[in-house]
Amino acid sequence: MQDIYRRLMKHLRNVGIGYPQIDDFLEVLKRMVTPDEAEIALGLPTRLPPLEVEGVEAIAGRIQKPVEEVGKVLEGLARKGFLYKDTTDSGTVGYAFIQIGFGFPQVFHWKKEITDEVKEITPPLLQYMKKGGREGIERLNRYVPVNIAVDHTLQAIYPYDMMVEVVNKAKKIAVAHCPCRQRARLLSSTACSHTLENCIKFDKMAEFILDKGLGRELSKEEALDIIRKSEEEGLIHFVDNCQEGIQHNCNCCSCCCWNVMPIKKRLVPRDYLMATYYLRTTDKDACIGCGQCAEDCPLEIITMEDDLPVVDESICIGCGLCLLHCPAEAAKLKKKDDTVPVKDLKTLYQTAISTSIAREKE
């Protein structure tokens, strides 16, 4: 029995950008799937971009098992949230592994219910996040400035860097509960007090959330209201690191988020995990030296020297939260460099998968 789970874990190493190969992840698998289900799961494809699927016949053929038997097991795995289900290009039902960041490990905490299963799986999930959950996911997401930055920045904000434009382009929108804060509150009574229901999904991810009963549908107006309230709470926006096909908008705190917190604590370099396209700058002639921006900065990287704010640009993520309460409108954003996000989500992950394959060959 132990062997089948190790075989599945090794198989998952090649899914998308790769699942971690640590014993804590093995414990997660044991809680999620039975040995028989694991056997069938070995037939699923690996190097697909997120949210793409393969037909049952191809999966069954890969492990030489009857199509009907395989289809029944795959449907069960999809119902429990281990697989993603959609229609293939040929119009048949298809399945694929839920990839890192597209439901794993978030699927356990998107819904607010704290079941016995969630309580049981949370400790090994936390160890997974600490030891291996961030491997190979660098720069697949990017920070997006707060809406006020559009009017107050020194250089133009591109439309794809504006949350209002991201929302307006979406055909379907859903909201779930923040998995990072959910997990933190389950494990500690002293976790942060920020609101939970502000993990926003678009289009295919929104359909996935709604189909699984993990969240609720939003209108564009409701989504923008959640984003506005998140900014007021001092939460940080990030989205997929592409211009088109954005599926995620997380609104993160710097104490619980597994993308922001390690940067704040200097555990990893800023540009390893996330893409940063803007940096804080100051109109020194307008600045009145009140220190409000230093107080508001979620990463605590602004200090006051000679009544002027000094920003650690090596840590700054360009979130723009320091602009919100600046009484003199002296806080600004500037472009970090000339780079821009890739065109679309598929290109982003095809590049990441190719990079992962190349690393394995080194």
C-alpha positions in Angstrom: 0.0 0.0 0.0 2.8 2.4 0.9 4.4 1.8 -2.5 1.3 2.9 -4.5 1.3 6.3 -2.7 5.0 6.8 -3.4 4.4 5.9 -7.0 1.6 8.5 -7.2 3.7 11.1 -5.4 6.5 10.5 -8.0 4.0 10.8 -10.8 2.7 14.1 -9.4 6.3 15.4 -9.5 5.8 15.9 -13.2 2.3 17.5 -13.0 2.5 21.0 -14.3 5.3 22.7 -12.5 5.6 19.7 -10.1 4.3 18.6 -6.7 6.8 18.5 -3.9 8.5 15.2 -3.0 8.3 15.2 0.8 6.9 12.8 3.3 4.3 15.3 4.5 2.8 15.3 1.1 2.7 11.5 1.2 0.6 11.8 4.3 -1.8 14.3 2.5 -2.2 11.8 -0.4 -3.1 9.0 2.0 -5.9 11.1 3.4 -7.2 12.1 0.0 -7.3 8.9 -2.0 -7.6 5.2 -1.6 -5.0 2.7 -2.9 -7.4 1.7 -5.8 -8.0 5.4 -6.7 -4.2 6.0 -6.6 -3.8 3.2 -9.1 -6.2 4.8 -11.5 -4.7 8.2 -11.0 -1.4 7.0 -12.3 -2.9 7.0 -15.8 -3.6 10.8 -15.7 -1.5 13.1 -17.9 1.2 15.2 -16.3 2.6 18.0 -18.5 -0.6 19.8 -19.2 -1.2 23.5 -18.6 -3.6 24.2 -15.8 -7.3 23.8 -16.5 -6.7 21.5 -19.5 -8.0 17.9 -19.5 -7.6 14.6 -21.3 -10.3 12.2 -22.3 -11.1 9.0 -20.3 -10.2 6.7 -23.1 -6.6 8.0 -23.3 -6.2 7.8 -19.5 -7.6 4.2 -19.5 -5.3 3.2 -22.3 -2.3 4.4 -20.5 -2.9 2.1 -17.6 -4.6 -0.6 -19.7 -7.8 -0.7 -17.7 -11.5 -0.7 -18.8 -12.8 2.7 -19.8 -16.0 2.3 -17.7 -14.1 1.4 -14.6 -11.6 4.2 -15.0 -14.3 6.8 -15.8 -16.2 5.9 -12.6 -13.1 6.3 -10.4 -12.1 9.5 -12.1 -15.6 10.9 -11.5 -15.3 10.1 -7.8 -11.9 11.7 -7.5 -13.3 14.8 -9.2 -16.2 15.0 -6.8 -13.9 14.9 -3.8 -11.8 17.7 -5.3 -8.7 15.8 -6.2 -9.2 16.2 -10.0 -10.3 18.9 -12.4 -13.1 17.9 -14.8 -14.0 19.7 -18.0 -14.9 19.0 -21.7 -12.1 18.1 -24.1 -11.7 19.8 -27.5 -13.5 16.8 -29.1 -16.5 17.4 -26.8 -16.0 14.4 -24.4 -15.6 14.4 -20.7 -12.0 14.8 -19.6 -10.0 14.9 -16.3 -6.7 16.2 -15.1 -4.9 16.7 -11.8 -5.7 19.9 -9.9 -2.4 21.8 -10.2 -0.5 23.7 -7.5 -2.3 27.0 -7.0 -5.3 26.0 -8.9 -7.0 24.1 -6.1 -4.2 22.4 -4.3 -3.8 22.8 -1.4 -6.5 25.5 -1.3 -9.5 23.3 -2.0 -9.6 22.2 1.7 -10.0 25.8 3.0 -11.9 27.7 0.3 -15.2 26.8 1.9 -15.6 28.2 5.5 -16.7 24.8 7.0 -14.2 23.3 9.3 -14.9 19.6 9.1 -13.0 16.7 10.8 -11.3 16.0 7.5 -10.1 19.6 7.2 -8.8 19.5 10.8 -7.0 16.2 10.1 -5.3 17.3 6.9 -4.3 20.8 7.9 -1.2 20.0 9.9 0.5 17.9 7.1 -0.6 20.6 4.6 1.2 23.2 6.7 4.3 21.2 6.8 4.0 20.7 3.0 3.8 24.5 2.6 6.8 25.0 4.9 9.1 22.4 3.4 8.2 22.0 -0.3 5.0 23.9 -1.2 6.8 26.8 -2.8 9.3 24.9 -4.9 9.1 25.7 -8.6 6.4 28.3 -8.5 8.5 31.4 -8.9 7.0 34.4 -10.7 3.7 32.7 -11.8 1.8 35.5 -10.0 2.3 39.2 -9.8 1.3 42.1 -7.5 -1.2 44.6 -8.8 -1.3 48.1 -7.4 -4.3 49.5 -5.5 -6.9 51.3 -7.6 -5.9 54.7 -6.4 -2.4 54.2 -8.0 -4.0 54.8 -11.4 -4.5 58.5 -10.6 -1.4 59.0 -8.4 1.5 57.2 -10.1 4.3 59.1 -11.8 4.0 56.8 -14.9 0.9 55.3 -16.5 -0.4 52.0 -15.1 -1.1 49.5 -17.8 -4.8 48.3 -18.1 -3.8 44.7 -17.3 -2.4 46.1 -14.0 -5.7 47.5 -12.9 -8.1 45.4 -10.9 -11.1 47.1 -12.4 -10.0 46.0 -15.9 -9.3 42.4 -14.7 -12.8 42.3 -13.3 -14.5 43.9 -16.3 -12.9 41.3 -18.7 -14.2 38.3 -16.7 -17.2 36.4 -17.9 -17.9 34.7 -14.6 -16.7 35.6 -11.1 -16.8 33.7 -7.8 -15.5 34.3 -4.3 -14.2 31.8 -1.8 -12.5 32.2 1.6 -8.8 32.9 1.9 -7.1 29.5 2.4 -4.0 31.0 4.1 -6.0 32.9 6.8 -8.4 29.9 7.2 -5.4 27.6 7.8 -3.7 30.0 10.2 -6.9 30.5 12.2 -7.4 26.8 12.5 -3.9 26.3 13.9 -3.6 29.4 16.1 -6.0 31.5 18.1 -3.7 34.5 17.6 -4.0 34.5 13.8 -4.8 37.8 12.0 -8.2 39.3 12.1 -8.6 40.3 8.4 -11.8 39.2 6.6 -11.8 35.8 4.9 -14.2 36.0 2.0 -12.1 37.8 -0.5 -10.3 35.0 -2.6 -11.7 35.9 -6.1 -11.7 33.6 -9.1 -12.5 34.2 -12.7 -13.9 32.3 -15.6 -12.8 28.6 -15.5 -11.7 28.8 -11.9 -14.9 30.5 -11.0 -16.9 27.7 -12.6 -14.8 25.2 -10.7 -15.4 26.9 -7.4 -19.1 27.1 -8.0 -19.5 23.6 -9.3 -17.8 22.2 -6.1 -19.9 24.4 -3.8 -16.8 26.1 -2.5 -17.9 29.7 -3.0 -20.5 31.9 -4.3 -21.0 33.8 -7.6 -20.4 37.5 -7.8 -21.5 40.3 -10.0 -18.8 42.7 -11.3 -20.0 45.3 -8.9 -19.8 42.9 -5.9 -16.3 41.9 -6.9 -15.1 45.5 -7.2 -16.6 46.2 -3.8 -14.7 43.3 -2.2 -11.5 44.6 -3.8 -12.2 48.1 -2.5 -12.8 46.8 1.0 -9.7 44.7 0.8 -7.6 47.8 0.0 -9.2 49.6 3.0 -8.1 46.7 5.2 -4.5 46.9 3.9 -4.6 43.7 1.9 -2.4 43.2 -1.1 -3.7 42.3 -4.6 -2.1 39.7 -6.7 -3.1 37.9 -9.9 -1.7 35.5 -12.5 1.5 36.8 -14.1 -0.1 37.3 -17.5 -2.1 39.9 -19.4 -5.0 37.7 -20.6 -6.8 34.7 -19.1 -6.3 35.7 -15.5 -8.0 33.2 -13.2 -7.0 34.3 -9.7 -7.2 37.4 -7.6 -5.9 36.9 -4.0 -6.1 39.7 -1.5 -3.4 38.9 1.0 -2.1 39.9 4.4 1.6 39.9 5.1 1.2 37.7 8.2 -0.5 34.6 6.8 -0.1 34.6 3.0 2.5 32.1 1.7 3.6 34.4 -1.1 3.8 37.7 0.9 4.8 36.5 4.4 8.1 34.9 3.4 9.2 38.1 1.6 8.3 40.2 4.6 10.3 37.9 6.9 13.3 37.9 4.4 13.0 34.1 4.0 13.2 34.3 0.2 14.3 37.0 -2.2 11.3 39.2 -3.4 11.6 38.2 -7.0 11.8 34.5 -6.5 8.2 34.0 -5.7 6.3 36.8 -7.4 6.8 39.3 -10.2 7.0 43.0 -9.2 6.4 45.6 -11.8 6.2 48.8 -9.7 8.1 50.4 -6.9 7.2 53.1 -4.4 8.7 56.5 -5.0 8.1 59.9 -3.3 7.5 63.4 -4.5 9.8 65.0 -2.1 8.6 68.5 -2.8 5.0 67.5 -1.8 5.9 65.3 1.1 5.0 66.7 4.5 6.9 64.1 6.5 3.9 62.8 8.4 5.1 59.1 8.3 1.6 57.7 7.4 3.1 55.6 4.6 5.6 54.0 6.9 2.7 53.1 9.2 0.6 51.7 6.4 3.3 49.6 4.6 2.3 45.9 5.1 5.9 44.8 4.6 7.3 47.4 7.0 10.0 48.5 4.6 9.5 52.3 4.8 11.5 54.3 7.4 11.5 58.0 8.1 14.8 59.8 7.8 15.1 63.6 8.1 11.3 63.8 7.8 11.3 61.9 4.5 10.3 58.3 3.8 13.1 56.0 2.7 12.0 52.8 0.9 13.9 49.5 0.7 13.4 48.9 -3.0 14.9 45.4 -2.7 11.8 44.4 -0.8 9.1 46.7 -2.1 6.4 44.9 -4.1 4.7 47.9 -5.5 1.3 47.1 -3.9 0.5 50.9 -3.6 -1.1 50.6 -0.1 1.2 53.4 1.0 -0.7 55.7 -1.4 -4.1 55.2 0.2 -3.8 57.6 3.2 -1.1 60.0 2.0 -2.5 63.4 2.9 -0.2 65.3 0.5 -0.5 62.8 -2.4 3.3 62.6 -2.3 3.4 58.8 -2.4 3.7 57.5 -6.0 4.5 54.4 -7.9 7.1 54.0 -10.7 7.8 51.3 -13.2 10.4 48.9 -11.8 11.8 48.1 -15.2 10.6 47.6 -18.8 9.4 44.0 -18.4 5.7 43.1 -18.9 3.7 40.0 -18.1 3.5 37.3 -20.7 0.5 37.4 -23.1 -1.7 34.7 -21.6 -2.1 32.0 -19.0 -1.3 29.1 -21.3 2.0 30.7 -22.4 2.9 31.4 -18.8 2.5 27.8 -17.7 3.9 26.2 -20.9 7.1 28.2 -20.3 7.1 27.2 -16.6 6.7 23.5 -17.5 9.4 23.7 -20.1 11.7 25.3 -17.5 10.9 22.6 -15.0 11.7 19.8 -17.5 15.0 21.5 -18.4 15.9 21.6 -14.7 15.3 17.9 -14.3 17.7 17.2 -17.1 20.5 19.3 -15.6 
